[in-house]
Amino acid sequence: MSDATTLDRETNSPRAAFHATRAAADFPILAEALPSGKRLVYLDNAATTQKPTSVLEASDAYYRHANANVHRAIHTLSQRATAQYEGARDKLAAFLNASSRDEIVFTRGTTDGINLVANCYGRPRLSKGDEILLTELEHHSNIVPWQMVAEATGASIVVVPIQDDGSVALEDFRAKLSDRTKIAAFSHISNALGTVLPVKEMIAAAHEAGATTLVDGAQAVAHARVDVQALDADFYVMSSHKLFGPTGFGALYGKRALLEAMPPYQGGGDMIERVSFSGTTYNEIPYKFEAGTPNIAGAAALGAGIEYVEQFDMAEVFAYEHDLVARATEAMEAIDGLRIIGTAPGKAGIISFVMKGVHAHDIGTLLDESGIAIRTGHHCAMPVMERFDVPATARVSFALYNTQADVDALIDGLGSIQRIFG
Ligand code: C6P
């Protein structure tokens, strides 16, 4: 673990280009008093991140000054709305380093993006004998859409096991690849364990076997630098709300040739070139996949979220959160009866754990009484719970505004729980 001063954002550690405490001041909800009068210690960032003032203002400003439909009218407000919507696409394309803005399809989020790929890429191409390769640590969003497509096409699901420390071994992944593997879909960072998967190597191995890859980036985009070209991902999906932006919005990155070859997801306005009762032709990518009036305010606010994180070096953010995890882990390991589930080296800012004799939900409730927000349950990753033979875990997850004071509050809270139940 690094030296104590590296986490002191108030005194500006030599390594940090950002100050977590100052960043926290950008998020009004973090300063709001809880009904109990306690300070909010928000450690449920893997579920959703809080929103900085700039994101709140971007959403408000859209409705106050630009509210109109996009791409459809020539009046001033429509031009403003279109500029904000398409401006967000430019920002996200640059943020993910897509080779073209056309490769960014706006969606309702990660779940929607995976369903789009499963239905528009997987379903038309898969048949009996084909395999879809997943890992055991996937979120339900990266399991169920594939199961549905497998059922419809006769393809089978093959699963790469999780190691005891929560990692996914590259050799296990390679061992499951074959010429039957048509699609390999896996998380960049596990929401239940914090494991960072070796996605670049997994993508290269999948490509060697002739498979197309989808990376679930839901937990990665706010915590690490993502470069879809460097990764060579075929598809990469994300949710805005985990990147300090609004809920119900997100994006699918897809390589141009793949997106162009795919049929539309849904029919409706804006996704067409020409409609008549004798036949319809479709719009170009990405609009072909964006039927109906989109979440324009969502795009504007996500654009502000991207601008917010872009002021920081994401590698430093990852290292900072990793340090918080290291400190919290060390202190948690000293608590009698506490077991951390997921100890892979280099993990991201997520710690799942169980406590002997205490149900995860009781941990969540008792911490909440101290103002500490964590998530408890199966984290939409039931196979992970099964793998580690636990019904549920308690999970703390960090973002760039969390500080050592938050870790201290957590450790105090867990110590009290241990004293009550221990
Ligand atoms: N995980 C969590 O508390 P949506 O709901 O579409 O924005 O994201 C789904 C999703 C997909 N993949 C991963 C790895 C995820 O972590 C999530 C969302 C939240 O862990 C809510 S279940």
Residues whose N, C-alpha, C, O or C-beta is under 5 A from the ligand:
A	BS01	C6P	A46 A47 G109 T110 T111 D112 H139 S141 S187 I189 N191 D216 A218 Q219 S239 H379 C380
